[in-house]
Amino acid sequence: MSGTSGSLLDAGAVIGCPHGGRVTAASSPSGGVRIAGAAVATAAHRYVVTGCPHTVNGVPTPCVTVHWTAGGTGITVDGAAVLLDTAAAECFTAAFVPQGPPVVQAAQRKVTVR
């Protein structure tokens, strides 16, 4: 495995869709690892988007979910890959149309795997 680095995402991470909607975990992490009281985000949790204003030709086509591809980091919590701000992800409409990657802000916890 080649080295992987990025900032570890937790329940307090500020994440948005590319159009300004807010991304939050739809399923609350149970147990697992916590950093300063916030649960570490993993690929096992579902993520939803609220407040996306995106339209196409005047028709609302908001982002509603985010799919993270966290494999390959080599870091797991309770058997699920942790999410880093460098992990590949895509926002989708209700019809599963890809809309672009989410925007992660202010991640502060650095992780490096060698």
C-alpha positions in Angstrom: 0.0 0.0 0.0 1.3 3.4 -0.9 1.2 6.3 1.7 -2.1 8.0 2.3 -2.6 11.3 4.1 -5.3 13.7 4.8 -7.3 15.2 7.6 -9.6 12.9 9.5 -13.2 13.8 9.3 -15.4 13.7 12.4 -19.0 14.4 13.2 -18.1 18.1 13.6 -16.6 18.5 10.1 -18.2 21.2 7.9 -19.2 19.5 4.6 -21.3 20.9 1.8 -22.4 19.9 -1.7 -20.9 21.8 -4.6 -24.0 24.1 -4.7 -24.0 25.1 -1.1 -26.2 22.5 0.5 -25.2 21.0 3.9 -24.0 17.4 4.3 -24.7 15.6 7.5 -24.5 12.0 8.7 -28.0 10.4 8.4 -27.0 7.6 10.6 -25.4 8.4 13.9 -22.1 6.7 14.7 -22.5 4.3 17.6 -19.4 3.4 19.7 -16.3 3.7 17.7 -13.5 6.2 18.1 -14.1 9.8 19.2 -11.9 12.8 18.9 -12.6 15.6 21.4 -16.1 14.0 21.9 -17.0 13.9 18.2 -17.4 10.5 16.5 -14.9 9.7 13.7 -16.7 9.6 10.3 -16.6 6.3 8.4 -17.8 5.0 5.1 -20.3 2.8 7.0 -22.5 5.8 7.7 -25.1 7.3 5.3 -24.7 11.0 4.4 -27.5 13.3 3.3 -27.6 16.7 1.8 -30.1 19.4 2.8 -30.8 22.8 1.4 -29.2 22.3 -2.0 -30.5 25.0 -4.4 -29.3 23.4 -7.7 -31.6 23.6 -10.7 -31.3 22.5 -14.3 -33.3 24.5 -16.9 -35.4 25.8 -14.0 -36.2 22.4 -12.6 -35.0 21.7 -9.0 -32.4 18.9 -9.1 -30.9 19.1 -5.6 -28.1 17.0 -4.2 -29.7 14.6 -1.6 -26.9 12.0 -0.8 -23.2 11.7 -0.8 -21.3 8.4 -1.5 -17.7 8.3 -0.2 -15.0 6.0 -1.5 -12.8 5.6 1.5 -11.1 2.3 0.7 -7.4 2.1 0.5 -6.5 4.3 3.5 -5.7 1.3 5.6 -7.4 3.0 8.6 -10.6 1.5 10.0 -12.9 2.0 13.0 -15.1 -0.9 13.9 -14.2 -2.5 10.6 -15.3 0.5 8.4 -12.9 2.8 6.6 -12.5 6.2 8.1 -13.2 9.3 6.0 -10.4 11.7 5.2 -10.8 15.0 3.5 -8.8 13.5 0.6 -11.2 10.5 0.1 -13.1 10.4 -3.2 -16.8 11.3 -2.9 -19.7 12.3 -5.1 -23.0 14.0 -4.4 -26.1 12.6 -6.1 -29.7 13.6 -6.9 -32.6 11.5 -5.8 -32.4 9.9 -9.3 -28.7 9.0 -8.6 -27.4 11.6 -11.1 -23.9 12.6 -10.1 -23.5 16.3 -9.3 -19.9 16.7 -8.2 -17.7 16.2 -5.2 -18.6 17.6 -1.7 -16.7 20.5 -0.3 -14.9 19.8 3.0 -13.9 22.8 5.2 -11.8 23.2 8.3 -10.7 19.6 8.8 -8.0 19.8 11.4 -6.8 16.3 12.4 -3.9 15.0 10.2 -3.5 11.3 9.6 -0.6 9.7 7.6 -0.3 6.0 6.8 3.0 4.7 5.4 
